[in-house]
Structures are given as structure tokens and as C-alpha cells.
Amino acid sequence: MRILFLSPWFPTPATNGSKIRICHLLKALAKEHEINLVSFVREGEIVDAKGLDEICNSIQNTPWGEFTPKASRAIL
């Protein structure tokens, strides 16, 4: 199966529980499936794909941006 895995954080380096969990999920899924990772990266965040390139078919990063709704778009 080909899986698109979306992550709110770049999983490595695994410095907290959320990143550690994502790393373990990716490793488990990659045993039997093709993984394509898309993750958000905050400004100044360290991106180190060491090890991930061995388990993911592709790795894409996109800048993280906070959602700020526009009042003019709100339906009242």
C-alpha cells in the first residue's frame, strides 16, 4: 500500500514524545508499505532527515503557518 503520512512536526531529531511516536509509526508502517512523508516545519526548526530517508520513499517539508481567520469571511 502507498501511504501519504502527514505530520505536524518533522520527526527527526526525535527530541520529544510526539516526534518519537511519529518515528516509531513510520518505521512500523514502512515494514510493509511505501511511505511518503509530508511534514510542517516551523521557522528555525532543525531538519535532519538522517535515518528517515531509509524508511520513506519521499520526504517533503512545508513551512508552518498559523491559521488566522479573516472576520470578513465569517458567516454571521
PDB file of N, CA, C, O and CB in Angstrom:
ATOM      1  N   MET A   1       0.839  -1.162   0.000  1.00  0.00           N
ATOM      2  CA  MET A   1       0.000   0.000   0.000  1.00  0.00           C
ATOM      3  C   MET A   1       0.899   1.246   0.000  1.00  0.00           C
ATOM      4  O   MET A   1       1.951   1.256   0.640  1.00  0.00           O
ATOM      5  CB  MET A   1      -0.963  -0.013   1.219  1.00  0.00           C
ATOM      6  N   ARG A   2       0.488   2.271  -0.706  1.00  0.00           N
ATOM      7  CA  ARG A   2       1.205   3.550  -0.682  1.00  0.00           C
ATOM      8  C   ARG A   2       0.497   4.471   0.306  1.00  0.00           C
ATOM      9  O   ARG A   2      -0.705   4.707   0.184  1.00  0.00           O
ATOM     10  CB  ARG A   2       1.271   4.202  -2.115  1.00  0.00           C
ATOM     11  N   ILE A   3       1.238   4.991   1.284  1.00  0.00           N
ATOM     12  CA  ILE A   3       0.657   5.803   2.348  1.00  0.00           C
ATOM     13  C   ILE A   3       1.249   7.199   2.309  1.00  0.00           C
ATOM     14  O   ILE A   3       2.468   7.369   2.262  1.00  0.00           O
ATOM     15  CB  ILE A   3       0.891   5.155   3.726  1.00  0.00           C
ATOM     16  N   LEU A   4       0.368   8.208   2.329  1.00  0.00           N
ATOM     17  CA  LEU A   4       0.794   9.591   2.489  1.00  0.00           C
ATOM     18  C   LEU A   4       0.645   9.912   3.968  1.00  0.00           C
ATOM     19  O   LEU A   4      -0.469   9.965   4.489  1.00  0.00           O
ATOM     20  CB  LEU A   4      -0.047  10.584   1.581  1.00  0.00           C
ATOM     21  N   PHE A   5       1.767  10.125   4.643  1.00  0.00           N
ATOM     22  CA  PHE A   5       1.784  10.362   6.086  1.00  0.00           C
ATOM     23  C   PHE A   5       1.980  11.857   6.305  1.00  0.00           C
ATOM     24  O   PHE A   5       3.023  12.405   5.946  1.00  0.00           O
ATOM     25  CB  PHE A   5       2.915   9.524   6.800  1.00  0.00           C
ATOM     26  N   LEU A   6       0.988  12.520   6.890  1.00  0.00           N
ATOM     27  CA  LEU A   6       1.067  13.944   7.190  1.00  0.00           C
ATOM     28  C   LEU A   6       1.426  14.126   8.654  1.00  0.00           C
ATOM     29  O   LEU A   6       0.794  13.541   9.534  1.00  0.00           O
ATOM     30  CB  LEU A   6      -0.266  14.659   6.858  1.00  0.00           C
ATOM     31  N   SER A   7       2.436  14.933   8.910  1.00  0.00           N
ATOM     32  CA  SER A   7       2.894  15.130  10.277  1.00  0.00           C
ATOM     33  C   SER A   7       2.955  16.623  10.605  1.00  0.00           C
ATOM     34  O   SER A   7       3.462  17.413   9.809  1.00  0.00           O
ATOM     35  CB  SER A   7       4.274  14.473  10.484  1.00  0.00           C
ATOM     36  N   PRO A   8       2.441  17.010  11.774  1.00  0.00           N
ATOM     37  CA  PRO A   8       2.523  18.419  12.162  1.00  0.00           C
ATOM     38  C   PRO A   8       3.947  18.842  12.554  1.00  0.00           C
ATOM     39  O   PRO A   8       4.230  20.035  12.666  1.00  0.00           O
ATOM     40  CB  PRO A   8       1.573  18.687  13.318  1.00  0.00           C
ATOM     41  N   TRP A   9       4.843  17.860  12.764  1.00  0.00           N
ATOM     42  CA  TRP A   9       6.235  18.127  13.113  1.00  0.00           C
ATOM     43  C   TRP A   9       7.143  17.290  12.238  1.00  0.00           C
ATOM     44  O   TRP A   9       6.772  16.202  11.799  1.00  0.00           O
ATOM     45  CB  TRP A   9       6.501  17.836  14.604  1.00  0.00           C
ATOM     46  N   PHE A  10       8.340  17.807  11.987  1.00  0.00           N
ATOM     47  CA  PHE A  10       9.332  16.970  11.319  1.00  0.00           C
ATOM     48  C   PHE A  10       9.837  15.996  12.376  1.00  0.00           C
ATOM     49  O   PHE A  10      10.280  16.433  13.438  1.00  0.00           O
ATOM     50  CB  PHE A  10      10.517  17.828  10.685  1.00  0.00           C
ATOM     51  N   PRO A  11       9.784  14.683  12.120  1.00  0.00           N
ATOM     52  CA  PRO A  11      10.015  13.684  13.160  1.00  0.00           C
ATOM     53  C   PRO A  11      11.431  13.570  13.717  1.00  0.00           C
ATOM     54  O   PRO A  11      11.612  13.072  14.828  1.00  0.00           O
ATOM     55  CB  PRO A  11       9.635  12.395  12.639  1.00  0.00           C
ATOM     56  N   THR A  12      12.430  14.017  12.978  1.00  0.00           N
ATOM     57  CA  THR A  12      13.796  13.898  13.499  1.00  0.00           C
ATOM     58  C   THR A  12      14.452  15.268  13.568  1.00  0.00           C
ATOM     59  O   THR A  12      14.203  16.104  12.699  1.00  0.00           O
ATOM     60  CB  THR A  12      14.638  12.946  12.621  1.00  0.00           C
ATOM     61  N   PRO A  13      15.260  15.516  14.547  1.00  0.00           N
ATOM     62  CA  PRO A  13      15.637  14.598  15.626  1.00  0.00           C
ATOM     63  C   PRO A  13      14.478  14.387  16.601  1.00  0.00           C
ATOM     64  O   PRO A  13      13.740  15.320  16.917  1.00  0.00           O
ATOM     65  CB  PRO A  13      16.868  15.133  16.379  1.00  0.00           C
ATOM     66  N   ALA A  14      14.333  13.174  17.062  1.00  0.00           N
ATOM     67  CA  ALA A  14      13.232  12.799  17.959  1.00  0.00           C
ATOM     68  C   ALA A  14      13.539  13.276  19.375  1.00  0.00           C
ATOM     69  O   ALA A  14      14.072  12.529  20.195  1.00  0.00           O
ATOM     70  CB  ALA A  14      12.999  11.259  17.941  1.00  0.00           C
ATOM     71  N   THR A  15      13.194  14.531  19.644  1.00  0.00           N
ATOM     72  CA  THR A  15      13.545  15.169  20.912  1.00  0.00           C
ATOM     73  C   THR A  15      12.386  15.246  21.897  1.00  0.00           C
ATOM     74  O   THR A  15      12.575  15.688  23.030  1.00  0.00           O
ATOM     75  CB  THR A  15      14.060  16.547  20.653  1.00  0.00           C
ATOM     76  N   ASN A  16      11.191  14.824  21.489  1.00  0.00           N
ATOM     77  CA  ASN A  16      10.064  14.816  22.424  1.00  0.00           C
ATOM     78  C   ASN A  16       9.153  13.634  22.115  1.00  0.00           C
ATOM     79  O   ASN A  16       9.352  12.936  21.120  1.00  0.00           O
ATOM     80  CB  ASN A  16       9.271  16.150  22.349  1.00  0.00           C
ATOM     81  N   GLY A  17       8.178  13.413  22.945  1.00  0.00           N
ATOM     82  CA  GLY A  17       7.313  12.249  22.816  1.00  0.00           C
ATOM     83  C   GLY A  17       6.549  12.181  21.507  1.00  0.00           C
ATOM     84  O   GLY A  17       6.378  11.099  20.945  1.00  0.00           O
ATOM     85  N   SER A  18       6.085  13.329  21.012  1.00  0.00           N
ATOM     86  CA  SER A  18       5.334  13.347  19.754  1.00  0.00           C
ATOM     87  C   SER A  18       6.202  12.908  18.589  1.00  0.00           C
ATOM     88  O   SER A  18       5.769  12.119  17.750  1.00  0.00           O
ATOM     89  CB  SER A  18       4.773  14.741  19.486  1.00  0.00           C
ATOM     90  N   LYS A  19       7.424  13.416  18.534  1.00  0.00           N
ATOM     91  CA  LYS A  19       8.337  13.062  17.452  1.00  0.00           C
ATOM     92  C   LYS A  19       8.776  11.603  17.546  1.00  0.00           C
ATOM     93  O   LYS A  19       8.919  10.929  16.527  1.00  0.00           O
ATOM     94  CB  LYS A  19       9.558  13.978  17.471  1.00  0.00           C
ATOM     95  N   ILE A  20       8.986  11.125  18.750  1.00  0.00           N
ATOM     96  CA  ILE A  20       9.354   9.718  18.954  1.00  0.00           C
ATOM     97  C   ILE A  20       8.227   8.813  18.466  1.00  0.00           C
ATOM     98  O   ILE A  20       8.480   7.804  17.807  1.00  0.00           O
ATOM     99  CB  ILE A  20       9.665   9.439  20.451  1.00  0.00           C
ATOM    100  N   ARG A  21       6.984   9.171  18.790  1.00  0.00           N
ATOM    101  CA  ARG A  21       5.822   8.381  18.366  1.00  0.00           C
ATOM    102  C   ARG A  21       5.727   8.342  16.847  1.00  0.00           C
ATOM    103  O   ARG A  21       5.495   7.281  16.268  1.00  0.00           O
ATOM    104  CB  ARG A  21       4.523   8.958  18.964  1.00  0.00           C
ATOM    105  N   ILE A  22       5.905   9.491  16.195  1.00  0.00           N
ATOM    106  CA  ILE A  22       5.836   9.546  14.738  1.00  0.00           C
ATOM    107  C   ILE A  22       6.925   8.672  14.125  1.00  0.00           C
ATOM    108  O   ILE A  22       6.663   7.947  13.166  1.00  0.00           O
ATOM    109  CB  ILE A  22       5.968  10.999  14.242  1.00  0.00           C
ATOM    110  N   CYS A  23       8.142   8.731  14.664  1.00  0.00           N
ATOM    111  CA  CYS A  23       9.248   7.899  14.152  1.00  0.00           C
ATOM    112  C   CYS A  23       8.911   6.422  14.235  1.00  0.00           C
ATOM    113  O   CYS A  23       9.156   5.677  13.286  1.00  0.00           O
ATOM    114  CB  CYS A  23      10.540   8.179  14.933  1.00  0.00           C
ATOM    115  N   HIS A  24       8.353   5.988  15.357  1.00  0.00           N
ATOM    116  CA  HIS A  24       8.003   4.581  15.531  1.00  0.00           C
ATOM    117  C   HIS A  24       6.860   4.169  14.594  1.00  0.00           C
ATOM    118  O   HIS A  24       6.866   3.063  14.055  1.00  0.00           O
ATOM    119  CB  HIS A  24       7.613   4.311  16.991  1.00  0.00           C
ATOM    120  N   LEU A  25       5.890   5.053  14.405  1.00  0.00           N
ATOM    121  CA  LEU A  25       4.809   4.754  13.466  1.00  0.00           C
ATOM    122  C   LEU A  25       5.345   4.602  12.051  1.00  0.00           C
ATOM    123  O   LEU A  25       4.965   3.673  11.338  1.00  0.00           O
ATOM    124  CB  LEU A  25       3.741   5.851  13.509  1.00  0.00           C
ATOM    125  N   LEU A  26       6.225   5.508  11.640  1.00  0.00           N
ATOM    126  CA  LEU A  26       6.810   5.433  10.302  1.00  0.00           C
ATOM    127  C   LEU A  26       7.592   4.138  10.108  1.00  0.00           C
ATOM    128  O   LEU A  26       7.462   3.477   9.078  1.00  0.00           O
ATOM    129  CB  LEU A  26       7.721   6.634  10.053  1.00  0.00           C
ATOM    130  N   LYS A  27       8.401   3.780  11.095  1.00  0.00           N
ATOM    131  CA  LYS A  27       9.192   2.552  10.996  1.00  0.00           C
ATOM    132  C   LYS A  27       8.305   1.320  10.889  1.00  0.00           C
ATOM    133  O   LYS A  27       8.585   0.421  10.096  1.00  0.00           O
ATOM    134  CB  LYS A  27      10.116   2.420  12.201  1.00  0.00           C
ATOM    135  N   ALA A  28       7.242   1.272  11.676  1.00  0.00           N
ATOM    136  CA  ALA A  28       6.338   0.119  11.655  1.00  0.00           C
ATOM    137  C   ALA A  28       5.598   0.027  10.318  1.00  0.00           C
ATOM    138  O   ALA A  28       5.472  -1.058   9.750  1.00  0.00           O
ATOM    139  CB  ALA A  28       5.329   0.209  12.813  1.00  0.00           C
ATOM    140  N   LEU A  29       5.114   1.156   9.822  1.00  0.00           N
ATOM    141  CA  LEU A  29       4.391   1.158   8.553  1.00  0.00           C
ATOM    142  C   LEU A  29       5.294   0.818   7.382  1.00  0.00           C
ATOM    143  O   LEU A  29       4.873   0.147   6.439  1.00  0.00           O
ATOM    144  CB  LEU A  29       3.744   2.504   8.324  1.00  0.00           C
ATOM    145  N   ALA A  30       6.546   1.285   7.441  1.00  0.00           N
ATOM    146  CA  ALA A  30       7.482   1.086   6.331  1.00  0.00           C
ATOM    147  C   ALA A  30       7.878  -0.377   6.150  1.00  0.00           C
ATOM    148  O   ALA A  30       8.401  -0.742   5.097  1.00  0.00           O
ATOM    149  CB  ALA A  30       8.725   1.922   6.550  1.00  0.00           C
ATOM    150  N   LYS A  31       7.643  -1.217   7.148  1.00  0.00           N
ATOM    151  CA  LYS A  31       7.982  -2.635   7.017  1.00  0.00           C
ATOM    152  C   LYS A  31       7.193  -3.307   5.905  1.00  0.00           C
ATOM    153  O   LYS A  31       7.686  -4.230   5.256  1.00  0.00           O
ATOM    154  CB  LYS A  31       7.734  -3.357   8.329  1.00  0.00           C
ATOM    155  N   GLU A  32       5.959  -2.842   5.684  1.00  0.00           N
ATOM    156  CA  GLU A  32       5.110  -3.493   4.687  1.00  0.00           C
ATOM    157  C   GLU A  32       4.504  -2.534   3.668  1.00  0.00           C
ATOM    158  O   GLU A  32       3.773  -2.970   2.779  1.00  0.00           O
ATOM    159  CB  GLU A  32       4.012  -4.229   5.377  1.00  0.00           C
ATOM    160  N   HIS A  33       4.795  -1.225   3.780  1.00  0.00           N
ATOM    161  CA  HIS A  33       4.156  -0.246   2.913  1.00  0.00           C
ATOM    162  C   HIS A  33       5.163   0.790   2.420  1.00  0.00           C
ATOM    163  O   HIS A  33       6.251   0.938   2.976  1.00  0.00           O
ATOM    164  CB  HIS A  33       3.007   0.441   3.646  1.00  0.00           C
ATOM    165  N   GLU A  34       4.775   1.498   1.370  1.00  0.00           N
ATOM    166  CA  GLU A  34       5.577   2.604   0.852  1.00  0.00           C
ATOM    167  C   GLU A  34       5.087   3.887   1.508  1.00  0.00           C
ATOM    168  O   GLU A  34       3.911   4.235   1.400  1.00  0.00           O
ATOM    169  CB  GLU A  34       5.487   2.696  -0.714  1.00  0.00           C
ATOM    170  N   ILE A  35       5.990   4.591   2.189  1.00  0.00           N
ATOM    171  CA  ILE A  35       5.619   5.786   2.948  1.00  0.00           C
ATOM    172  C   ILE A  35       6.120   7.036   2.235  1.00  0.00           C
ATOM    173  O   ILE A  35       7.284   7.118   1.843  1.00  0.00           O
ATOM    174  CB  ILE A  35       6.187   5.722   4.383  1.00  0.00           C
ATOM    175  N   ASN A  36       5.219   8.011   2.072  1.00  0.00           N
ATOM    176  CA  ASN A  36       5.555   9.330   1.567  1.00  0.00           C
ATOM    177  C   ASN A  36       5.218  10.313   2.679  1.00  0.00           C
ATOM    178  O   ASN A  36       4.057  10.445   3.064  1.00  0.00           O
ATOM    179  CB  ASN A  36       4.785   9.666   0.228  1.00  0.00           C
ATOM    180  N   LEU A  37       6.226  10.999   3.192  1.00  0.00           N
ATOM    181  CA  LEU A  37       6.072  11.870   4.354  1.00  0.00           C
ATOM    182  C   LEU A  37       5.957  13.323   3.924  1.00  0.00           C
ATOM    183  O   LEU A  37       6.759  13.814   3.130  1.00  0.00           O
ATOM    184  CB  LEU A  37       7.250  11.695   5.318  1.00  0.00           C
ATOM    185  N   VAL A  38       4.940  14.011   4.463  1.00  0.00           N
ATOM    186  CA  VAL A  38       4.806  15.457   4.317  1.00  0.00           C
ATOM    187  C   VAL A  38       4.718  16.005   5.736  1.00  0.00           C
ATOM    188  O   VAL A  38       3.842  15.611   6.506  1.00  0.00           O
ATOM    189  CB  VAL A  38       3.537  15.864   3.436  1.00  0.00           C
ATOM    190  N   SER A  39       5.632  16.920   6.079  1.00  0.00           N
ATOM    191  CA  SER A  39       5.619  17.462   7.431  1.00  0.00           C
ATOM    192  C   SER A  39       5.738  18.976   7.398  1.00  0.00           C
ATOM    193  O   SER A  39       6.272  19.566   6.459  1.00  0.00           O
ATOM    194  CB  SER A  39       6.751  16.857   8.266  1.00  0.00           C
ATOM    195  N   PHE A  40       5.226  19.576   8.448  1.00  0.00           N
ATOM    196  CA  PHE A  40       5.331  21.018   8.608  1.00  0.00           C
ATOM    197  C   PHE A  40       6.605  21.340   9.376  1.00  0.00           C
ATOM    198  O   PHE A  40       6.992  20.606  10.285  1.00  0.00           O
ATOM    199  CB  PHE A  40       4.086  21.592   9.334  1.00  0.00           C
ATOM    200  N   VAL A  41       7.252  22.437   9.009  1.00  0.00           N
ATOM    201  CA  VAL A  41       8.487  22.852   9.663  1.00  0.00           C
ATOM    202  C   VAL A  41       8.327  24.286  10.125  1.00  0.00           C
ATOM    203  O   VAL A  41       8.012  25.176   9.336  1.00  0.00           O
ATOM    204  CB  VAL A  41       9.711  22.705   8.713  1.00  0.00           C
ATOM    205  N   ARG A  42       8.549  24.500  11.421  1.00  0.00           N
ATOM    206  CA  ARG A  42       8.476  25.840  11.966  1.00  0.00           C
ATOM    207  C   ARG A  42       9.772  26.595  11.684  1.00  0.00           C
ATOM    208  O   ARG A  42      10.819  25.988  11.460  1.00  0.00           O
ATOM    209  CB  ARG A  42       8.194  25.794  13.473  1.00  0.00           C
ATOM    210  N   GLU A  43       9.688  27.913  11.697  1.00  0.00           N
ATOM    211  CA  GLU A  43      10.859  28.743  11.444  1.00  0.00           C
ATOM    212  C   GLU A  43      11.942  28.460  12.494  1.00  0.00           C
ATOM    213  O   GLU A  43      11.673  28.480  13.695  1.00  0.00           O
ATOM    214  CB  GLU A  43      10.473  30.245  11.451  1.00  0.00           C
ATOM    215  N   GLY A  44      13.150  28.200  12.034  1.00  0.00           N
ATOM    216  CA  GLY A  44      14.271  27.925  12.920  1.00  0.00           C
ATOM    217  C   GLY A  44      14.373  26.473  13.369  1.00  0.00           C
ATOM    218  O   GLY A  44      15.313  26.119  14.082  1.00  0.00           O
ATOM    219  N   GLU A  45      13.433  25.628  12.971  1.00  0.00           N
ATOM    220  CA  GLU A  45      13.455  24.219  13.374  1.00  0.00           C
ATOM    221  C   GLU A  45      14.550  23.469  12.614  1.00  0.00           C
ATOM    222  O   GLU A  45      14.766  23.698  11.424  1.00  0.00           O
ATOM    223  CB  GLU A  45      12.077  23.558  13.124  1.00  0.00           C
ATOM    224  N   ILE A  46      15.223  22.588  13.307  1.00  0.00           N
ATOM    225  CA  ILE A  46      16.270  21.769  12.702  1.00  0.00           C
ATOM    226  C   ILE A  46      15.619  20.642  11.905  1.00  0.00           C
ATOM    227  O   ILE A  46      14.772  19.915  12.423  1.00  0.00           O
ATOM    228  CB  ILE A  46      17.234  21.197  13.787  1.00  0.00           C
ATOM    229  N   VAL A  47      16.016  20.505  10.654  1.00  0.00           N
ATOM    230  CA  VAL A  47      15.503  19.439   9.801  1.00  0.00           C
ATOM    231  C   VAL A  47      16.663  18.505   9.479  1.00  0.00           C
ATOM    232  O   VAL A  47      17.582  18.869   8.745  1.00  0.00           O
ATOM    233  CB  VAL A  47      14.848  20.011   8.489  1.00  0.00           C
ATOM    234  N   ASP A  48      16.611  17.302  10.033  1.00  0.00           N
ATOM    235  CA  ASP A  48      17.657  16.307   9.818  1.00  0.00           C
ATOM    236  C   ASP A  48      16.979  15.007   9.393  1.00  0.00           C
ATOM    237  O   ASP A  48      16.400  14.304  10.221  1.00  0.00           O
ATOM    238  CB  ASP A  48      18.533  16.101  11.112  1.00  0.00           C
ATOM    239  N   ALA A  49      17.052  14.692   8.111  1.00  0.00           N
ATOM    240  CA  ALA A  49      16.363  13.506   7.577  1.00  0.00           C
ATOM    241  C   ALA A  49      17.170  12.227   7.754  1.00  0.00           C
ATOM    242  O   ALA A  49      16.815  11.188   7.198  1.00  0.00           O
ATOM    243  CB  ALA A  49      16.057  13.703   6.107  1.00  0.00           C
ATOM    244  N   LYS A  50      18.256  12.294   8.525  1.00  0.00           N
ATOM    245  CA  LYS A  50      19.094  11.115   8.732  1.00  0.00           C
ATOM    246  C   LYS A  50      18.254   9.968   9.296  1.00  0.00           C
ATOM    247  O   LYS A  50      17.615  10.102  10.340  1.00  0.00           O
ATOM    248  CB  LYS A  50      20.274  11.443   9.681  1.00  0.00           C
ATOM    249  N   GLY A  51      18.268   8.863   8.600  1.00  0.00           N
ATOM    250  CA  GLY A  51      17.500   7.693   9.010  1.00  0.00           C
ATOM    251  C   GLY A  51      16.127   7.635   8.369  1.00  0.00           C
ATOM    252  O   GLY A  51      15.645   6.551   8.039  1.00  0.00           O
ATOM    253  N   LEU A  52      15.485   8.787   8.185  1.00  0.00           N
ATOM    254  CA  LEU A  52      14.159   8.801   7.569  1.00  0.00           C
ATOM    255  C   LEU A  52      14.229   8.469   6.085  1.00  0.00           C
ATOM    256  O   LEU A  52      13.317   7.853   5.535  1.00  0.00           O
ATOM    257  CB  LEU A  52      13.500  10.161   7.766  1.00  0.00           C
ATOM    258  N   ASP A  53      15.317   8.882   5.442  1.00  0.00           N
ATOM    259  CA  ASP A  53      15.449   8.619   4.010  1.00  0.00           C
ATOM    260  C   ASP A  53      15.545   7.120   3.715  1.00  0.00           C
ATOM    261  O   ASP A  53      15.335   6.697   2.578  1.00  0.00           O
ATOM    262  CB  ASP A  53      16.679   9.338   3.457  1.00  0.00           C
ATOM    263  N   GLU A  54      15.858   6.327   4.722  1.00  0.00           N
ATOM    264  CA  GLU A  54      15.924   4.874   4.552  1.00  0.00           C
ATOM    265  C   GLU A  54      14.545   4.213   4.642  1.00  0.00           C
ATOM    266  O   GLU A  54      14.342   3.128   4.098  1.00  0.00           O
ATOM    267  CB  GLU A  54      16.849   4.273   5.599  1.00  0.00           C
ATOM    268  N   ILE A  55      13.598   4.864   5.326  1.00  0.00           N
ATOM    269  CA  ILE A  55      12.280   4.250   5.509  1.00  0.00           C
ATOM    270  C   ILE A  55      11.179   4.944   4.710  1.00  0.00           C
ATOM    271  O   ILE A  55      10.114   4.362   4.506  1.00  0.00           O
ATOM    272  CB  ILE A  55      11.915   4.257   6.971  1.00  0.00           C
ATOM    273  N   CYS A  56      11.412   6.172   4.255  1.00  0.00           N
ATOM    274  CA  CYS A  56      10.402   6.905   3.493  1.00  0.00           C
ATOM    275  C   CYS A  56      10.796   6.974   2.021  1.00  0.00           C
ATOM    276  O   CYS A  56      11.954   7.221   1.685  1.00  0.00           O
ATOM    277  CB  CYS A  56      10.215   8.325   4.064  1.00  0.00           C
ATOM    278  N   ASN A  57       9.829   6.754   1.163  1.00  0.00           N
ATOM    279  CA  ASN A  57      10.051   6.845  -0.274  1.00  0.00           C
ATOM    280  C   ASN A  57      10.334   8.291  -0.675  1.00  0.00           C
ATOM    281  O   ASN A  57      11.205   8.553  -1.504  1.00  0.00           O
ATOM    282  CB  ASN A  57       8.835   6.301  -1.045  1.00  0.00           C
ATOM    283  N   SER A  58       9.595   9.222  -0.084  1.00  0.00           N
ATOM    284  CA  SER A  58       9.831  10.644  -0.328  1.00  0.00           C
ATOM    285  C   SER A  58       9.556  11.430   0.946  1.00  0.00           C
ATOM    286  O   SER A  58       8.752  11.027   1.787  1.00  0.00           O
ATOM    287  CB  SER A  58       8.948  11.162  -1.491  1.00  0.00           C
ATOM    288  N   ILE A  59      10.247  12.568   1.067  1.00  0.00           N
ATOM    289  CA  ILE A  59      10.090  13.442   2.228  1.00  0.00           C
ATOM    290  C   ILE A  59       9.926  14.863   1.711  1.00  0.00           C
ATOM    291  O   ILE A  59      10.787  15.381   0.999  1.00  0.00           O
ATOM    292  CB  ILE A  59      11.315  13.328   3.214  1.00  0.00           C
ATOM    293  N   GLN A  60       8.807  15.488   2.078  1.00  0.00           N
ATOM    294  CA  GLN A  60       8.533  16.862   1.671  1.00  0.00           C
ATOM    295  C   GLN A  60       8.261  17.692   2.914  1.00  0.00           C
ATOM    296  O   GLN A  60       7.567  17.248   3.829  1.00  0.00           O
ATOM    297  CB  GLN A  60       7.333  16.930   0.684  1.00  0.00           C
ATOM    298  N   ASN A  61       8.811  18.900   2.943  1.00  0.00           N
ATOM    299  CA  ASN A  61       8.578  19.825   4.051  1.00  0.00           C
ATOM    300  C   ASN A  61       7.825  21.035   3.533  1.00  0.00           C
ATOM    301  O   ASN A  61       8.011  21.461   2.393  1.00  0.00           O
ATOM    302  CB  ASN A  61       9.914  20.253   4.718  1.00  0.00           C
ATOM    303  N   THR A  62       6.984  21.575   4.377  1.00  0.00           N
ATOM    304  CA  THR A  62       6.275  22.801   4.044  1.00  0.00           C
ATOM    305  C   THR A  62       6.320  23.712   5.262  1.00  0.00           C
ATOM    306  O   THR A  62       6.227  23.227   6.390  1.00  0.00           O
ATOM    307  CB  THR A  62       4.801  22.511   3.604  1.00  0.00           C
ATOM    308  N   PRO A  63       6.460  25.018   5.063  1.00  0.00           N
ATOM    309  CA  PRO A  63       6.532  25.934   6.202  1.00  0.00           C
ATOM    310  C   PRO A  63       5.227  25.939   7.000  1.00  0.00           C
ATOM    311  O   PRO A  63       4.135  25.885   6.434  1.00  0.00           O
ATOM    312  CB  PRO A  63       6.855  27.352   5.720  1.00  0.00           C
ATOM    313  N   TRP A  64       5.364  26.002   8.301  1.00  0.00           N
ATOM    314  CA  TRP A  64       4.212  26.054   9.198  1.00  0.00           C
ATOM    315  C   TRP A  64       3.718  27.494   9.231  1.00  0.00           C
ATOM    316  O   TRP A  64       4.509  28.429   9.355  1.00  0.00           O
ATOM    317  CB  TRP A  64       4.577  25.541  10.640  1.00  0.00           C
ATOM    318  N   GLY A  65       2.434  27.660   9.122  1.00  0.00           N
ATOM    319  CA  GLY A  65       1.827  28.987   9.233  1.00  0.00           C
ATOM    320  C   GLY A  65       0.586  28.907  10.103  1.00  0.00           C
ATOM    321  O   GLY A  65      -0.274  28.050   9.898  1.00  0.00           O
ATOM    322  N   GLU A  66       0.498  29.795  11.065  1.00  0.00           N
ATOM    323  CA  GLU A  66      -0.671  29.817  11.945  1.00  0.00           C
ATOM    324  C   GLU A  66      -1.896  30.237  11.150  1.00  0.00           C
ATOM    325  O   GLU A  66      -1.813  31.108  10.284  1.00  0.00           O
ATOM    326  CB  GLU A  66      -0.447  30.772  13.147  1.00  0.00           C
ATOM    327  N   PHE A  67      -3.026  29.621  11.443  1.00  0.00           N
ATOM    328  CA  PHE A  67      -4.277  29.978  10.790  1.00  0.00           C
ATOM    329  C   PHE A  67      -4.858  31.204  11.472  1.00  0.00           C
ATOM    330  O   PHE A  67      -5.062  31.209  12.686  1.00  0.00           O
ATOM    331  CB  PHE A  67      -5.282  28.799  10.824  1.00  0.00           C
ATOM    332  N   THR A  68      -5.118  32.223  10.705  1.00  0.00           N
ATOM    333  CA  THR A  68      -5.749  33.432  11.238  1.00  0.00           C
ATOM    334  C   THR A  68      -6.976  33.723  10.377  1.00  0.00           C
ATOM    335  O   THR A  68      -6.847  34.231   9.263  1.00  0.00           O
ATOM    336  CB  THR A  68      -4.746  34.659  11.250  1.00  0.00           C
ATOM    337  N   PRO A  69      -8.148  33.408  10.883  1.00  0.00           N
ATOM    338  CA  PRO A  69      -9.364  33.620  10.092  1.00  0.00           C
ATOM    339  C   PRO A  69      -9.627  35.109   9.883  1.00  0.00           C
ATOM    340  O   PRO A  69      -9.368  35.929  10.764  1.00  0.00           O
ATOM    341  CB  PRO A  69     -10.573  32.963  10.780  1.00  0.00           C
ATOM    342  N   LYS A  70     -10.130  35.433   8.736  1.00  0.00           N
ATOM    343  CA  LYS A  70     -10.478  36.813   8.412  1.00  0.00           C
ATOM    344  C   LYS A  70     -11.935  37.039   8.805  1.00  0.00           C
ATOM    345  O   LYS A  70     -12.817  36.259   8.445  1.00  0.00           O
ATOM    346  CB  LYS A  70     -10.247  37.120   6.889  1.00  0.00           C
ATOM    347  N   ALA A  71     -12.168  38.100   9.537  1.00  0.00           N
ATOM    348  CA  ALA A  71     -13.523  38.412  10.003  1.00  0.00           C
ATOM    349  C   ALA A  71     -14.455  38.642   8.825  1.00  0.00           C
ATOM    350  O   ALA A  71     -15.643  38.331   8.913  1.00  0.00           O
ATOM    351  CB  ALA A  71     -13.511  39.649  10.915  1.00  0.00           C
ATOM    352  N   SER A  72     -13.939  39.180   7.723  1.00  0.00           N
ATOM    353  CA  SER A  72     -14.792  39.467   6.569  1.00  0.00           C
ATOM    354  C   SER A  72     -15.306  38.200   5.895  1.00  0.00           C
ATOM    355  O   SER A  72     -16.299  38.248   5.169  1.00  0.00           O
ATOM    356  CB  SER A  72     -14.035  40.303   5.561  1.00  0.00           C
ATOM    357  N   ARG A  73     -14.651  37.080   6.124  1.00  0.00           N
ATOM    358  CA  ARG A  73     -15.070  35.816   5.527  1.00  0.00           C
ATOM    359  C   ARG A  73     -16.077  35.076   6.405  1.00  0.00           C
ATOM    360  O   ARG A  73     -16.745  34.148   5.948  1.00  0.00           O
ATOM    361  CB  ARG A  73     -13.860  34.933   5.274  1.00  0.00           C
ATOM    362  N   ALA A  74     -16.179  35.481   7.635  1.00  0.00           N
ATOM    363  CA  ALA A  74     -17.049  34.772   8.582  1.00  0.00           C
ATOM    364  C   ALA A  74     -18.517  34.954   8.192  1.00  0.00           C
ATOM    365  O   ALA A  74     -18.955  36.045   7.826  1.00  0.00           O
ATOM    366  CB  ALA A  74     -16.810  35.280  10.029  1.00  0.00           C
ATOM    367  N   ILE A  75     -19.246  33.869   8.281  1.00  0.00           N
ATOM    368  CA  ILE A  75     -20.686  33.922   8.009  1.00  0.00           C
ATOM    369  C   ILE A  75     -21.376  34.130   9.340  1.00  0.00           C
ATOM    370  O   ILE A  75     -21.230  33.336  10.269  1.00  0.00           O
ATOM    371  CB  ILE A  75     -21.204  32.614   7.288  1.00  0.00           C
ATOM    372  N   LEU A  76     -22.121  35.199   9.411  1.00  0.00           N
ATOM    373  CA  LEU A  76     -22.813  35.516  10.672  1.00  0.00           C
ATOM    374  C   LEU A  76     -24.259  35.149  10.601  1.00  0.00           C
ATOM    375  O   LEU A  76     -24.994  35.345  11.569  1.00  0.00           O
ATOM    376  CB  LEU A  76     -22.680  36.985  11.012  1.00  0.00           C
TER     377      LEU A  76
END
